[in-house]
Amino acid sequence: MKLSQQRLEAHLWGAANILRGKTAGQDYKNYILSLMFYKRLCDQWENEADDAIAELERQQGRSFTEAQKAVFRARGEHRFSIPAGSRWGDVLAASVNPGEKLTRSMRAVANANDELKGVFTVDWNQPAPDGSGRPLIPNEVVHALIQHFDTHDLSNASVPPDILGRAYEYLIKQFADDAGAKAGEFFTPPEVVDTLVRCLEPSPGDTIYDPTCGSGGMLVHTANDLRETDHHATAAQYFGQEMTWGNAAIGKINSVLHGLEATIAAGVSTITDPFFRDGTGKLRKFSLVLANFPFSDEFWWLKPEQQTDDKRKKTSSRKRSSGRTALRIRAA
């Protein structure tokens, strides 16, 4: 049965409500978004296999046994590889330490696909900080989440990519609203993004770059603009850099769900450590650049390891002194 946009959004937000308050701060957004994506990958893997088997049965005019179907599934062609033992059914069947099984399975999927490296950054089996040895997220909560996600198929058979992509963006916005003042860390209102994109007028062949890409929304909206002019999303190339690993993972997932094939670098600031360079080692140039820069970062020119209290005070003092000198020179 096809899932409507409204039902899918309610289903996903229901999962968020199960986990809210069980992790540190707003970290729960990364858990829910990555779990949704993992379920999608597993369901689509099964769906691709079933479609291929159904086509073979039609061509040969006969039905295959379950053993024969298993052989076809094992050797079938898939968009992403899901290693044996790391599929949704394996996680669902885990009766002991489901968080450990879920983490291992997600990381096995990431390791099996170059495009998914760095996507699954959360640890469902992370120990609680009190030294008790218990997991931060109780096993019963992980179990409840797995059961919740198991109620709906998230493959193309039930959820077309455009609906799933919009539902993912809905979740990002909900998390941003829930975060309040910190929302700007990983979310820019879509109305603002659409205005920027329309000003830039992306065209096929463009290289498009967001140096502070967060959840990847600006890249996604740029691709949507190309689609509206009857071009495929991959008619352009997409690049992004994001300092926070968790937000970069969200951006990578967003890119895959929308079929952008975007290249997103993570872990360092574009301002202090720009990642993208050409063949000569010089900074790479792009056709279009759009971004929501971290204007609230008072010490944006310093690398994180330099942003100690003493360093900030000394740097600020030098800036103030330099500013007074400049004013005296101009006044003279």
N, C-alpha and C positions, 0 to 999 in steps of 0.2 A: 504494500500500500504506500502511495506517495505521501510524503510528509509536506504539509503546507508550511509556509514561512513562519506563520504564527505558532503552530504546534512545535516546530523545531526550536524556535527561540525560547518557548516556554520550557521545553525539555532541557535545553542547555543551561538556562538560568536556574532550573531546579537542581542541576548538578552543582552549580556554584553555591547554592544555599546549603547543600549537604556539607560542603567543605569550609564554608565561611567560619572564621574564628578558630579553625583547627591548625593553622599555620602561622608563621610570623608575619604580621602586618598584611600587606597587600600581595604577598607571595602566592596566595591561592589562585590568582589569575593565571599564573604560569602553569600551575598544576592542571587546571581545568582545560585551558587551551591546548596543552600538549596531549592530554588524555583524549580530548575530542579528536585531535588529528590522528593519533595512534589508532583509535577505533575506526576512523574513516579509512586509513590505509589498509587495515586488516579486512574490513568489510568489502572494500573495492577489490582487493586481491581475490577474495572468494568470488565476487561477482564476475570478475574477468575470467576466472577459471570456469565458472558455470556457463557463461556465454559461449566460451570456446567449445565446451563439451556438448552443449545443446546444438551448436552448429555442426559438429562432427556426427552426432546422432542423426541429425536431419539429412546430412549428405549420405550416410551409410544406411539409412532406413532401419535403424535398430536402436535399442536402449542399452546402455552400458551398465555393468554391475558396479557396485560401490568400489570394489577393488580396482576395476579398470579406471573409474573416475579418479581414484587416488593417484594412479600412475600419470594420468593426463595433467592433474593439478601439479604434480611434482616437476614435470618437465615443461609446463606451459610458459608462455611469454607474458610478462607482467610489466606494468609501468614502474613499479618498485618491487624490490625483493623483500619478502618476509620469510626469514629463515625458519625452518622446522623447529618447533618447540617455543617459538616466540610469537605465535599467532593469538588472536583474541580468545579462541577456545581454550588455549593452554592457560592463559591468565584466568579465565572464568573458572577453570577446573581447580585452580590452586586453593586448597582448603587451609593451608598453613602459610603464614607470612606472605600474604598477597602483595604487600608493598614491595617486598624484595623481588618477587617474581615479575611484577609489573615493571620495575626499574630495569631488571636484566633484559626483559623482552624489548622494551623501548630502545635500549642502548644497542642491542643486537641488530635491530632494524636500522638504526642510524649508521652503525658500522658497516652494514651490508650495502649502503647506498651513499655514494659520495655526495649527492645533492642534499642529503639529510644530515650531514655532519654538523653538529652544534645545535640541532633542533631540540633534542630531548635533554634539557639541562637539569631537570628536577630529579630529586631523589626521594621516592616514596617510602624508602626505608631509613631515612635519616634519623639518627638517634636523638632522643630528647636531650636537652642541655643539662639535665639534672644528674647525669651519670648513672641513671637507673638501668640503662640498657634497653629501655622500651622505645619504640619508634615515636617520633614527634607526632606523626599522624597515626592514630590508633588503627589497628588492623580492622576493627569493625567498621570504621569510617571508610577505609579503602574498599572493603568488601561491599559496603552500601553503594559507593560510587560505581563500582564495576557492575553491580546488579542494575543500577539505574541506567547506565549507558547501554546495557545489554537489551533493554526493552525496545530499542529502535535500530533498524538497519540504516547505516549512514553511507551506503554505496550509491552509485549513480542510479541503481534500480529504484531507490526510494527518495533520494535527494539529489537533484541535478546540481552540477557544480556552481551555477550562478546563485541558487538558493542557499547552498552551503556557504559560499563566500560571503553573501550578505548576512547570514546568521553569525558568521565569525566576526564580521565587523560590528554587528549588534552587540556581541559579547564584549568586544574591546571597548565600545562606547559605554556599556553598562559598568564595566570595571573602572573606567575613567571617572564616571559620575560618582561611583562608590568611593573612589579615592579622594574626591574633593579637590583640595588645593594642589595635590600632587598630580592631577590628571594630565597636565601639560607635559609630564615626563615622557609619556608614550602615546599621546593622542592629540591630534589637531582636528577641530571641528570640520566635518566634510564640506560645509559651505565655503569655508576658507580655502580648503584644498582645491575644490572645483574652480574657484575664482583664479587661483594661481595657475592651474592647468590651462584654463581657457585663455589666459593672457599669453602663455607660452606657445600655444597651438602646436602640440607635438605632431610629427609627421613620420611616415615610414622611413627607416634608416637612421633615425636619431639615436644617439646614446644619451640616456637620461639618468641623472645622478642626484641622490639625496644624501648629503653628507652627515645628516643627523636623522636617520630614517626611522628610528623607533619601531613601530609596528608595521611599517611599510605602506601605510595608507596613501602617501603621495604617489608612490610608484604604481599602486593598484589603480588609483583614479586616473593616472596618465594613460594606463592601458585601456581603461574603460572609455576614455575619450577617443582613442584610436578605433575601438570597436564601433563607437557611434558613427564614425565616418567610414564604416564598411571595410576596415582593415583588421587583420589578425593582431592579437596582443603582441605576438613575437615579431611583428614587423619592426619593432624597435628593440633596443637592448637596455637592460635596467641594472643599475648599480646602486649600492647603498653602503653606508658605514654607520655603525652604532656602537657606542662605548659600552653599554650595559649588555651583558651576555643574555640575560633573560628576555629583554626587549628585542634583541636581535633574533632570538629564537622565534618569538612571536612574528616578527617580520618575515622570516624565512617560511614559516608555515603559511602566512597570508599570501606570500608569493606563489607557493606551490598550489594552494587552493584556487588561485585565480589564473594559473597557467602562464606566469610571466617568465619563468626560468631566470629570475633575478639573481645576481651575484651580490651577496651581502657580507661585508667584513665586520668583525666584532672584536670587542675587547679593549680598543684604544680610541682616543679622541681624534676626530678628523683634524682638529685645529693643531694639536701638538704632534700627532703621528699619522698623517694622511697615508692611507693604504695603497691607493691605486696609482700606479706609475706606468709609463710607457716602456718600450724596449731599451731605451737609453738610460733609464733610471730617473727621468724627469717626471714631475707630476703630470698625470694624464689629464687631458682636456676632454670635455664632454659637450655635446650639442646643447643640452638643456640642463640646468641645475635649479632645483627648487628645494626649500628647506624651511623648517621652523626652528631657528637657532635657539640655543639655551641662553636667552638674554638675561636670565636671572642668575647665571653663574658669574659671580663678581670676579673670580680669578681664572677666567677661561683660558688664559695663555700659559698656565702652569700645568704640568703633568700631575696626575693624581698623587704620586709619591712626593711631589714637591709642595703639595697643598697642606702643610702642617701649620699649626697656629703661628709659630715663630716666623715661618717663611711668609705667611700672609701678612703679618704685622710689618715685617721689614719691607716687603714689596710695596705695601700700601703706603708706608712712610715715604719711600723713595718716590712713589707716584705723586704724593701730595707735595713733596718738596719740589719735584720737577715741574708740577703745575704752577706753583707760586713763582718759580723762576721764569717760566714762560710768560706769565702775566706781567712780571716786572719788565721783561724785555719788550713786550708789545707796548706797555705803557710808556716806555722810554722813547 
